[in-house]
Amino acid sequence: VGVSDDATHQAIGIYGKNIEVFGVTILNTNPDCGAWGYCLNFNANWSPIGDPSDPFGADELQSQANPPSYKPRQAHCQEKNMDDSPNNDFANCPTSYADGNSASFVKCMTWQMGQDGLNAGKYGTVEDSFVRVIDDAIKPWDSHGIYKNVTIWQLALGWPINFGWWNWNQPDVDTAVEDVHIIHNHNWQTSGGW
């Protein structure tokens, strides 16, 4: 089950394991939608488990403190919660490729600055897909992900492949990025002066 909401800034956010997305086209053209987020995100590495009494808003991630301070929100499928306390609940999280999520023949296109493409999540696979976004196209930030045969048309902001930034301190090992084809790279906003 996908969730579309303006709080977590994801067109489709999927939490769980053994989920397959096949042949979906995601177009985000709504100017009233959040100014940044993802097309498709499995077990978002920054999105906490929902709490109806205190809803999460992705703007919480924009803390200007150094180091940033976050509410003690329980993370989903990450070893640490958002405030760096230990997370001990992995009941609905993939533990191997056998129960990992997959997305294939996905087309993700956005027309708004700051909207990312695809995240496979831990033990997840994204393959045979097309991404045209105005921020990072794929973000292999989780361990044991596979990104294979992905075509990227990179627009003005972000990177075709973003391996991490910020103060990311979660384990990130054994991810494979293979046969990624970048047909255009217009990221003048991010790479100025390079």
C-alpha atoms as one frame of an Amber mdcrd trajectory, in Angstrom:
protein
   0.000   0.000   0.000   1.452   3.333  -1.010   0.924   6.582   0.811   0.792
   9.968  -0.855   1.051  12.856   1.542   2.623  16.254   1.841   4.091  15.652
   5.313   6.704  13.042   4.393   7.068  14.504   0.881   6.793  11.189  -0.970
   4.638  10.466  -3.976   4.732   6.793  -2.964   6.216   5.685   0.354   6.139
   1.943   1.047   6.972   0.376   4.399   7.401  -3.355   4.861   8.920  -6.365
   3.117   8.163  -8.718   0.201   6.579  -5.895  -1.797   6.871  -5.744  -5.586
   6.155  -2.646  -7.660   5.929  -3.406 -11.369   5.180  -1.127 -14.306   4.057
   2.037 -12.542   4.433   5.551 -13.952   4.813   8.309 -11.368   4.333  11.884
 -12.584   4.474  14.668 -10.048   3.292  17.910 -11.624   1.312  19.323  -8.697
   2.778  22.749  -7.770   1.039  22.558  -4.371   2.882  19.350  -3.446   5.933
  19.575  -1.172   8.969  21.245  -2.672  11.161  18.201  -2.126  10.714  14.476
  -1.623  10.748  11.174  -3.520   8.869   9.550  -6.374   9.131   6.047  -4.857
  10.797   5.244  -1.546  10.951   1.820   0.128  11.440   1.896   3.916  12.587
   5.497   3.855  15.876   5.889   5.649  14.833   9.243   7.144  11.104   8.797
   7.597   9.976   7.614  11.031   7.107   5.323  11.924   3.910   7.366  12.117
   2.589   8.743  15.373  -0.966  10.127  14.968  -0.591  12.301  18.067   2.565
  13.980  16.703   2.666  13.766  12.881   6.049  13.843  11.194   6.816  16.618
   8.765   9.858  16.292   6.515  10.687  19.922   7.306  11.967  18.597  10.668
  15.020  17.371   8.760  16.034  20.908   7.908  17.446  21.681  11.374  20.136
  24.349  11.232  21.712  23.256  14.532  25.190  21.739  14.344  24.927  18.893
  14.998  21.228  18.796  14.088  18.824  17.826  16.845  15.800  15.650  16.092
  12.757  14.546  18.022  13.000  11.015  19.460  11.047   9.436  16.607  11.275
   5.715  15.943  12.956   4.983  12.629  11.795   2.294  10.242  14.344  -0.433
   9.333  17.335   1.589  10.570  19.637   0.666  13.454  19.242   4.097  15.008
  16.207   6.278  15.525  16.211   9.849  14.280  17.724  11.106  17.552  20.508
   8.428  17.352  18.994   6.274  20.102  18.978   2.499  19.332  16.061   1.118
  17.307  15.032  -2.393  18.365  11.921  -2.991  16.238  12.702  -4.676  12.893
   9.620  -6.928  12.693   8.436  -5.565   9.337  11.873  -5.023   7.777  13.675
  -7.041   5.092  16.545  -9.141   6.461  17.748 -10.654   3.168  17.196 -10.418
  -0.584  14.570 -13.166  -0.188  12.205 -10.785   1.630  13.488  -7.511   0.140
  11.300  -5.185  -1.899  11.604  -4.672  -5.649  10.638  -2.124  -8.256  10.909
  -2.777 -11.974   9.690  -1.004 -15.093   9.039   2.142 -13.049   8.964   5.534
 -14.732   9.498   8.449 -12.366   9.229  12.033 -13.613   8.977  15.297 -11.718
   8.823  18.948 -12.726   9.524  20.589  -9.395  12.884  21.470  -7.811  14.013
  19.193  -5.014  12.091  16.022  -5.872  14.184  12.843  -5.790  13.698   9.653
  -7.746  13.965   6.088  -6.446  15.230   4.471  -3.240  15.353   0.668  -3.073
  15.788   0.489   0.699  17.692  -2.212   2.573  17.876  -5.460   0.560  15.782
  -3.756  -2.113  16.124  -3.842  -5.888  15.360  -1.191  -8.498  15.812  -2.357
 -12.075  14.735  -1.733 -15.652  13.486   1.751 -14.792  13.616   5.381 -15.992
  14.137   8.446 -13.778  13.828  12.112 -14.837  13.911  14.358 -11.779  14.985
  17.780 -10.536  17.043  16.390  -7.633  18.926  13.153  -6.898  17.792  10.389
  -9.261  18.794   7.337  -7.213  19.988   7.287  -3.611  21.734   4.048  -2.659
  21.957   4.943   1.025  20.862   1.608   2.486  22.882  -1.583   2.826  22.490
  -4.435   0.344  20.544  -2.496  -2.288  20.669  -3.273  -6.003  20.220  -0.642
  -8.725  20.458  -2.234 -12.159  19.644  -1.126 -15.692  18.338   2.309 -14.731
  18.237   5.157 -17.253  18.597   8.649 -15.802  17.768  12.035 -17.323  19.182
  14.387 -14.694  17.674  17.864 -14.538  18.962  21.074 -12.913  19.406  20.105
  -9.258  20.947  17.080  -7.584  23.049  14.185  -8.776  22.286  11.191 -10.970
  23.600   8.933  -8.166  23.772  10.324  -4.625  25.856   8.168  -2.284  25.181
  10.343   0.757  25.601  13.744   2.357  24.674  15.542   5.528  25.617  13.706
   8.752  24.471  10.231   7.676  25.725   7.718  10.241  23.871   4.486   9.397
  25.654   1.415   8.008  25.735   1.441   4.217  27.478  -1.647   2.809  27.313
  -4.078  -0.109  25.124  -2.013  -2.422  25.495  -2.633  -6.158  24.959   0.017
  -8.836  25.238  -1.578 -12.294  24.370  -0.600 -15.832  23.110   2.873 -14.981
  22.800   4.961 -18.133  22.875   8.747 -17.802  21.463  10.123 -21.031  21.425
  13.806 -19.974  23.016  15.609 -17.048  21.795  19.175 -16.632  22.682  19.575
 -12.958  24.016  23.130 -13.279  22.527  24.053  -9.894  24.491  21.455  -7.887
  27.759  21.350  -9.791  28.457  25.030 -10.342  32.200  25.742 -10.374  33.212
  22.087 -10.940
